[in-house]
Amino acid sequence: MTAFLTMLREFLTAFLGLMGDVITFVMDNPIILVVVMVALVGIVISVVKRFLPGGR
């Protein structure tokens, strides 16, 4: 069990480090930031439309 928790901690540490690098890259490049924000807004709109009555 200890080995599993150690492996899980190492995985999460590496994953969060990678996500930090990606977020830093996106924040440092305004054109990529605009593309990411447009994509996120599109996803949010499509999810909200599904929850509204009559949404597809």
N, CA, C and O atoms as a CHARMM CRD file, in Angstrom:
* protein
*
  224
    1    1 MET  N      0.82000  -1.19000   0.00000 PROA 1      0.00000
    2    1 MET  CA     0.00000   0.00000   0.00000 PROA 1      0.00000
    3    1 MET  C      0.86800   1.26100   0.00000 PROA 1      0.00000
    4    1 MET  O      0.55100   2.25400  -0.65400 PROA 1      0.00000
    5    2 THR  N      1.95800   1.19400   0.74200 PROA 2      0.00000
    6    2 THR  CA     2.85900   2.34200   0.79500 PROA 2      0.00000
    7    2 THR  C      3.48200   2.60600  -0.57000 PROA 2      0.00000
    8    2 THR  O      3.63700   3.75900  -0.97300 PROA 2      0.00000
    9    3 ALA  N      3.83500   1.54700  -1.27600 PROA 3      0.00000
   10    3 ALA  CA     4.43000   1.70500  -2.60100 PROA 3      0.00000
   11    3 ALA  C      3.43300   2.34700  -3.56600 PROA 3      0.00000
   12    3 ALA  O      3.79700   3.18800  -4.38800 PROA 3      0.00000
   13    4 PHE  N      2.18500   1.93900  -3.45200 PROA 4      0.00000
   14    4 PHE  CA     1.15600   2.51800  -4.31700 PROA 4      0.00000
   15    4 PHE  C      0.98900   4.00900  -4.04000 PROA 4      0.00000
   16    4 PHE  O      0.91400   4.80800  -4.97300 PROA 4      0.00000
   17    5 LEU  N      0.93000   4.38700  -2.77200 PROA 5      0.00000
   18    5 LEU  CA     0.77000   5.79600  -2.42200 PROA 5      0.00000
   19    5 LEU  C      1.97600   6.61600  -2.86100 PROA 5      0.00000
   20    5 LEU  O      1.82700   7.76500  -3.27700 PROA 5      0.00000
   21    6 THR  N      3.15800   6.03900  -2.77200 PROA 6      0.00000
   22    6 THR  CA     4.36400   6.73000  -3.23300 PROA 6      0.00000
   23    6 THR  C      4.31100   6.94200  -4.74000 PROA 6      0.00000
   24    6 THR  O      4.63100   8.02300  -5.23300 PROA 6      0.00000
   25    7 MET  N      3.91000   5.91400  -5.46400 PROA 7      0.00000
   26    7 MET  CA     3.79900   6.01100  -6.91400 PROA 7      0.00000
   27    7 MET  C      2.73300   7.04600  -7.30100 PROA 7      0.00000
   28    7 MET  O      2.92700   7.82200  -8.23700 PROA 7      0.00000
   29    8 LEU  N      1.62600   7.05100  -6.58800 PROA 8      0.00000
   30    8 LEU  CA     0.55700   8.01000  -6.86300 PROA 8      0.00000
   31    8 LEU  C      1.02700   9.43700  -6.60100 PROA 8      0.00000
   32    8 LEU  O      0.72100  10.34500  -7.37400 PROA 8      0.00000
   33    9 ARG  N      1.76200   9.63300  -5.52600 PROA 9      0.00000
   34    9 ARG  CA     2.28200  10.96400  -5.21400 PROA 9      0.00000
   35    9 ARG  C      3.25200  11.43500  -6.28300 PROA 9      0.00000
   36    9 ARG  O      3.21300  12.59900  -6.68200 PROA 9      0.00000
   37   10 GLU  N      4.11900  10.55100  -6.74900 PROA 10     0.00000
   38   10 GLU  CA     5.07400  10.91500  -7.80400 PROA 10     0.00000
   39   10 GLU  C      4.34700  11.25800  -9.10100 PROA 10     0.00000
   40   10 GLU  O      4.71300  12.21100  -9.78900 PROA 10     0.00000
   41   11 PHE  N      3.32600  10.48800  -9.43000 PROA 11     0.00000
   42   11 PHE  CA     2.54900  10.76100 -10.63800 PROA 11     0.00000
   43   11 PHE  C      1.86500  12.11500 -10.55600 PROA 11     0.00000
   44   11 PHE  O      1.92600  12.90400 -11.49900 PROA 11     0.00000
   45   12 LEU  N      1.21200  12.38600  -9.42600 PROA 12     0.00000
   46   12 LEU  CA     0.50600  13.65700  -9.27500 PROA 12     0.00000
   47   12 LEU  C      1.47200  14.83800  -9.28800 PROA 12     0.00000
   48   12 LEU  O      1.15600  15.89000  -9.84300 PROA 12     0.00000
   49   13 THR  N      2.63800  14.67300  -8.68500 PROA 13     0.00000
   50   13 THR  CA     3.63300  15.73100  -8.69900 PROA 13     0.00000
   51   13 THR  C      4.09200  16.02800 -10.12100 PROA 13     0.00000
   52   13 THR  O      4.19900  17.19100 -10.51000 PROA 13     0.00000
   53   14 ALA  N      4.36400  14.98400 -10.89300 PROA 14     0.00000
   54   14 ALA  CA     4.79100  15.17300 -12.27800 PROA 14     0.00000
   55   14 ALA  C      3.67100  15.78100 -13.11700 PROA 14     0.00000
   56   14 ALA  O      3.91600  16.65900 -13.94400 PROA 14     0.00000
   57   15 PHE  N      2.44800  15.31400 -12.90300 PROA 15     0.00000
   58   15 PHE  CA     1.30400  15.82200 -13.66700 PROA 15     0.00000
   59   15 PHE  C      1.06100  17.30000 -13.37600 PROA 15     0.00000
   60   15 PHE  O      0.84700  18.08600 -14.29900 PROA 15     0.00000
   61   16 LEU  N      1.09300  17.68000 -12.10500 PROA 16     0.00000
   62   16 LEU  CA     0.87700  19.08100 -11.76100 PROA 16     0.00000
   63   16 LEU  C      2.01700  19.95300 -12.26200 PROA 16     0.00000
   64   16 LEU  O      1.78500  21.10200 -12.64000 PROA 16     0.00000
   65   17 GLY  N      3.23400  19.44200 -12.27600 PROA 17     0.00000
   66   17 GLY  CA     4.34900  20.19200 -12.83900 PROA 17     0.00000
   67   17 GLY  C      4.16700  20.42600 -14.33100 PROA 17     0.00000
   68   17 GLY  O      4.43300  21.52000 -14.82800 PROA 17     0.00000
   69   18 LEU  N      3.71500  19.40300 -15.04200 PROA 18     0.00000
   70   18 LEU  CA     3.45700  19.53300 -16.47500 PROA 18     0.00000
   71   18 LEU  C      2.33000  20.52700 -16.73800 PROA 18     0.00000
   72   18 LEU  O      2.43000  21.35700 -17.64100 PROA 18     0.00000
   73   19 MET  N      1.25800  20.44300 -15.95300 PROA 19     0.00000
   74   19 MET  CA     0.14400  21.38300 -16.12400 PROA 19     0.00000
   75   19 MET  C      0.59200  22.81300 -15.84000 PROA 19     0.00000
   76   19 MET  O      0.13700  23.74800 -16.49900 PROA 19     0.00000
   77   20 GLY  N      1.46900  22.98800 -14.87500 PROA 20     0.00000
   78   20 GLY  CA     2.00700  24.31300 -14.58900 PROA 20     0.00000
   79   20 GLY  C      2.78900  24.85800 -15.76000 PROA 20     0.00000
   80   20 GLY  O      2.68700  26.04100 -16.08500 PROA 20     0.00000
   81   21 ASP  N      3.57900  23.99300 -16.40400 PROA 21     0.00000
   82   21 ASP  CA     4.33500  24.41400 -17.58600 PROA 21     0.00000
   83   21 ASP  C      3.40500  24.81000 -18.73100 PROA 21     0.00000
   84   21 ASP  O      3.64300  25.80500 -19.41500 PROA 21     0.00000
   85   22 VAL  N      2.35200  24.03200 -18.93400 PROA 22     0.00000
   86   22 VAL  CA     1.39800  24.32800 -20.00700 PROA 22     0.00000
   87   22 VAL  C      0.68700  25.65100 -19.73100 PROA 22     0.00000
   88   22 VAL  O      0.54500  26.48000 -20.63000 PROA 22     0.00000
   89   23 ILE  N      0.24400  25.85100 -18.49800 PROA 23     0.00000
   90   23 ILE  CA    -0.45600  27.09100 -18.15500 PROA 23     0.00000
   91   23 ILE  C      0.46700  28.28700 -18.30600 PROA 23     0.00000
   92   23 ILE  O      0.04600  29.33500 -18.79500 PROA 23     0.00000
   93   24 THR  N      1.71700  28.14600 -17.89400 PROA 24     0.00000
   94   24 THR  CA     2.68300  29.23700 -18.05200 PROA 24     0.00000
   95   24 THR  C      2.89100  29.56000 -19.52400 PROA 24     0.00000
   96   24 THR  O      2.95100  30.73100 -19.89800 PROA 24     0.00000
   97   25 PHE  N      3.00200  28.53200 -20.36500 PROA 25     0.00000
   98   25 PHE  CA     3.17900  28.74100 -21.80500 PROA 25     0.00000
   99   25 PHE  C      1.99000  29.47700 -22.40500 PROA 25     0.00000
  100   25 PHE  O      2.16500  30.40700 -23.19200 PROA 25     0.00000
  101   26 VAL  N      0.77700  29.06400 -22.03500 PROA 26     0.00000
  102   26 VAL  CA    -0.42500  29.68800 -22.57700 PROA 26     0.00000
  103   26 VAL  C     -0.53000  31.13500 -22.10800 PROA 26     0.00000
  104   26 VAL  O     -0.89300  32.01300 -22.89100 PROA 26     0.00000
  105   27 MET  N     -0.22000  31.39000 -20.85400 PROA 27     0.00000
  106   27 MET  CA    -0.33100  32.74700 -20.31900 PROA 27     0.00000
  107   27 MET  C      0.72100  33.67900 -20.91200 PROA 27     0.00000
  108   27 MET  O      0.49900  34.88700 -20.99400 PROA 27     0.00000
  109   28 ASP  N      1.85700  33.13800 -21.32400 PROA 28     0.00000
  110   28 ASP  CA     2.91700  33.95600 -21.90400 PROA 28     0.00000
  111   28 ASP  C      2.69700  34.27500 -23.38000 PROA 28     0.00000
  112   28 ASP  O      3.37400  35.14700 -23.92500 PROA 28     0.00000
  113   29 ASN  N      1.76600  33.58700 -24.03400 PROA 29     0.00000
  114   29 ASN  CA     1.50900  33.79000 -25.46200 PROA 29     0.00000
  115   29 ASN  C      0.05600  34.22200 -25.65000 PROA 29     0.00000
  116   29 ASN  O     -0.84900  33.38800 -25.60700 PROA 29     0.00000
  117   30 PRO  N     -0.17300  35.52700 -25.85900 PROA 30     0.00000
  118   30 PRO  CA    -1.54300  36.04200 -25.90700 PROA 30     0.00000
  119   30 PRO  C     -2.41300  35.40800 -26.99700 PROA 30     0.00000
  120   30 PRO  O     -3.60800  35.21100 -26.77800 PROA 30     0.00000
  121   31 ILE  N     -1.85600  35.09100 -28.14500 PROA 31     0.00000
  122   31 ILE  CA    -2.68200  34.52200 -29.21400 PROA 31     0.00000
  123   31 ILE  C     -3.18000  33.13500 -28.83400 PROA 31     0.00000
  124   31 ILE  O     -4.31400  32.77000 -29.14600 PROA 31     0.00000
  125   32 ILE  N     -2.33800  32.36800 -28.16500 PROA 32     0.00000
  126   32 ILE  CA    -2.76500  31.03900 -27.70300 PROA 32     0.00000
  127   32 ILE  C     -3.78200  31.19100 -26.58500 PROA 32     0.00000
  128   32 ILE  O     -4.72400  30.40400 -26.49500 PROA 32     0.00000
  129   33 LEU  N     -3.60500  32.19600 -25.73000 PROA 33     0.00000
  130   33 LEU  CA    -4.56300  32.45100 -24.65200 PROA 33     0.00000
  131   33 LEU  C     -5.93500  32.76500 -25.22300 PROA 33     0.00000
  132   33 LEU  O     -6.94000  32.29300 -24.69100 PROA 33     0.00000
  133   34 VAL  N     -6.00400  33.54900 -26.29000 PROA 34     0.00000
  134   34 VAL  CA    -7.28400  33.87800 -26.91800 PROA 34     0.00000
  135   34 VAL  C     -7.94700  32.61000 -27.45900 PROA 34     0.00000
  136   34 VAL  O     -9.14900  32.41400 -27.27700 PROA 34     0.00000
  137   35 VAL  N     -7.18000  31.76100 -28.11500 PROA 35     0.00000
  138   35 VAL  CA    -7.73600  30.51500 -28.67000 PROA 35     0.00000
  139   35 VAL  C     -8.26800  29.62300 -27.55600 PROA 35     0.00000
  140   35 VAL  O     -9.35400  29.05800 -27.68200 PROA 35     0.00000
  141   36 VAL  N     -7.52200  29.49300 -26.47900 PROA 36     0.00000
  142   36 VAL  CA    -7.95000  28.65300 -25.35400 PROA 36     0.00000
  143   36 VAL  C     -9.21600  29.22800 -24.72100 PROA 36     0.00000
  144   36 VAL  O    -10.13200  28.47400 -24.39100 PROA 36     0.00000
  145   37 MET  N     -9.28200  30.53600 -24.54900 PROA 37     0.00000
  146   37 MET  CA   -10.45800  31.15200 -23.94000 PROA 37     0.00000
  147   37 MET  C    -11.69600  30.97800 -24.83100 PROA 37     0.00000
  148   37 MET  O    -12.78400  30.71300 -24.31900 PROA 37     0.00000
  149   38 VAL  N    -11.54900  31.12200 -26.13500 PROA 38     0.00000
  150   38 VAL  CA   -12.67700  30.92500 -27.05000 PROA 38     0.00000
  151   38 VAL  C    -13.16800  29.47800 -26.97600 PROA 38     0.00000
  152   38 VAL  O    -14.37300  29.23000 -26.97100 PROA 38     0.00000
  153   39 ALA  N    -12.25100  28.53900 -26.92000 PROA 39     0.00000
  154   39 ALA  CA   -12.63200  27.12900 -26.81100 PROA 39     0.00000
  155   39 ALA  C    -13.36200  26.85900 -25.50000 PROA 39     0.00000
  156   39 ALA  O    -14.36700  26.14900 -25.49100 PROA 39     0.00000
  157   40 LEU  N    -12.87200  27.41200 -24.39900 PROA 40     0.00000
  158   40 LEU  CA   -13.53300  27.20700 -23.10500 PROA 40     0.00000
  159   40 LEU  C    -14.92400  27.82500 -23.08200 PROA 40     0.00000
  160   40 LEU  O    -15.85700  27.23000 -22.54200 PROA 40     0.00000
  161   41 VAL  N    -15.07200  29.00300 -23.65700 PROA 41     0.00000
  162   41 VAL  CA   -16.38900  29.64100 -23.71200 PROA 41     0.00000
  163   41 VAL  C    -17.34200  28.79500 -24.54800 PROA 41     0.00000
  164   41 VAL  O    -18.50900  28.64200 -24.18700 PROA 41     0.00000
  165   42 GLY  N    -16.86600  28.24700 -25.65100 PROA 42     0.00000
  166   42 GLY  CA   -17.70800  27.37900 -26.47400 PROA 42     0.00000
  167   42 GLY  C    -18.15200  26.13600 -25.73300 PROA 42     0.00000
  168   42 GLY  O    -19.30000  25.71100 -25.86200 PROA 42     0.00000
  169   43 ILE  N    -17.26100  25.55500 -24.96600 PROA 43     0.00000
  170   43 ILE  CA   -17.60800  24.36200 -24.18500 PROA 43     0.00000
  171   43 ILE  C    -18.64900  24.71000 -23.12800 PROA 43     0.00000
  172   43 ILE  O    -19.62400  23.97900 -22.95000 PROA 43     0.00000
  173   44 VAL  N    -18.44600  25.82100 -22.42600 PROA 44     0.00000
  174   44 VAL  CA   -19.39700  26.23000 -21.38700 PROA 44     0.00000
  175   44 VAL  C    -20.76900  26.50000 -21.99100 PROA 44     0.00000
  176   44 VAL  O    -21.78000  26.09300 -21.41900 PROA 44     0.00000
  177   45 ILE  N    -20.82400  27.16800 -23.11700 PROA 45     0.00000
  178   45 ILE  CA   -22.10700  27.45900 -23.76500 PROA 45     0.00000
  179   45 ILE  C    -22.81500  26.16900 -24.17200 PROA 45     0.00000
  180   45 ILE  O    -24.02300  26.03700 -23.97500 PROA 45     0.00000
  181   46 SER  N    -22.07700  25.22200 -24.73500 PROA 46     0.00000
  182   46 SER  CA   -22.72000  23.97100 -25.15200 PROA 46     0.00000
  183   46 SER  C    -23.22300  23.16800 -23.96100 PROA 46     0.00000
  184   46 SER  O    -24.26900  22.52500 -24.05300 PROA 46     0.00000
  185   47 VAL  N    -22.49900  23.19200 -22.84700 PROA 47     0.00000
  186   47 VAL  CA   -22.95800  22.47300 -21.65100 PROA 47     0.00000
  187   47 VAL  C    -24.19900  23.13600 -21.06800 PROA 47     0.00000
  188   47 VAL  O    -25.14000  22.44900 -20.67000 PROA 47     0.00000
  189   48 VAL  N    -24.20700  24.45800 -21.01500 PROA 48     0.00000
  190   48 VAL  CA   -25.37000  25.16700 -20.47800 PROA 48     0.00000
  191   48 VAL  C    -26.58900  24.93500 -21.35500 PROA 48     0.00000
  192   48 VAL  O    -27.69300  24.75800 -20.84000 PROA 48     0.00000
  193   49 LYS  N    -26.40900  24.93100 -22.67300 PROA 49     0.00000
  194   49 LYS  CA   -27.53500  24.70300 -23.57300 PROA 49     0.00000
  195   49 LYS  C    -28.14200  23.32400 -23.37600 PROA 49     0.00000
  196   49 LYS  O    -29.34800  23.15100 -23.55000 PROA 49     0.00000
  197   50 ARG  N    -27.32800  22.34300 -23.01600 PROA 50     0.00000
  198   50 ARG  CA   -27.86600  20.98900 -22.79400 PROA 50     0.00000
  199   50 ARG  C    -28.72900  20.93000 -21.54600 PROA 50     0.00000
  200   50 ARG  O    -29.66600  20.13500 -21.48600 PROA 50     0.00000
  201   51 PHE  N    -28.43100  21.76100 -20.54300 PROA 51     0.00000
  202   51 PHE  CA   -29.19000  21.74600 -19.31700 PROA 51     0.00000
  203   51 PHE  C    -30.48200  22.55000 -19.41900 PROA 51     0.00000
  204   51 PHE  O    -31.39600  22.34500 -18.62000 PROA 51     0.00000
  205   52 LEU  N    -30.57300  23.45100 -20.37800 PROA 52     0.00000
  206   52 LEU  CA   -31.80000  24.24000 -20.53500 PROA 52     0.00000
  207   52 LEU  C    -32.87400  23.38200 -21.19100 PROA 52     0.00000
  208   52 LEU  O    -32.56200  22.50900 -22.00000 PROA 52     0.00000
  209   53 PRO  N    -34.13000  23.62200 -20.85100 PROA 53     0.00000
  210   53 PRO  CA   -35.21000  22.85900 -21.49300 PROA 53     0.00000
  211   53 PRO  C    -35.23200  23.09200 -22.99700 PROA 53     0.00000
  212   53 PRO  O    -35.13500  24.23000 -23.45600 PROA 53     0.00000
  213   54 GLY  N    -35.35700  22.03200 -23.74800 PROA 54     0.00000
  214   54 GLY  CA   -35.38400  22.13400 -25.19400 PROA 54     0.00000
  215   54 GLY  C    -34.00300  22.19700 -25.82400 PROA 54     0.00000
  216   54 GLY  O    -33.88600  22.31900 -27.04300 PROA 54     0.00000
  217   55 GLY  N    -32.96100  22.11600 -25.01700 PROA 55     0.00000
  218   55 GLY  CA   -31.60200  22.15500 -25.56300 PROA 55     0.00000
  219   55 GLY  C    -31.22100  20.84400 -26.20500 PROA 55     0.00000
  220   55 GLY  O    -31.72400  19.78900 -25.82000 PROA 55     0.00000
  221   56 ARG  N    -30.33300  20.90300 -27.18300 PROA 56     0.00000
  222   56 ARG  CA   -29.93900  19.68300 -27.88500 PROA 56     0.00000
  223   56 ARG  C    -28.54200  19.34600 -27.57600 PROA 56     0.00000
  224   56 ARG  O    -28.02200  18.34700 -28.07300 PROA 56     0.00000
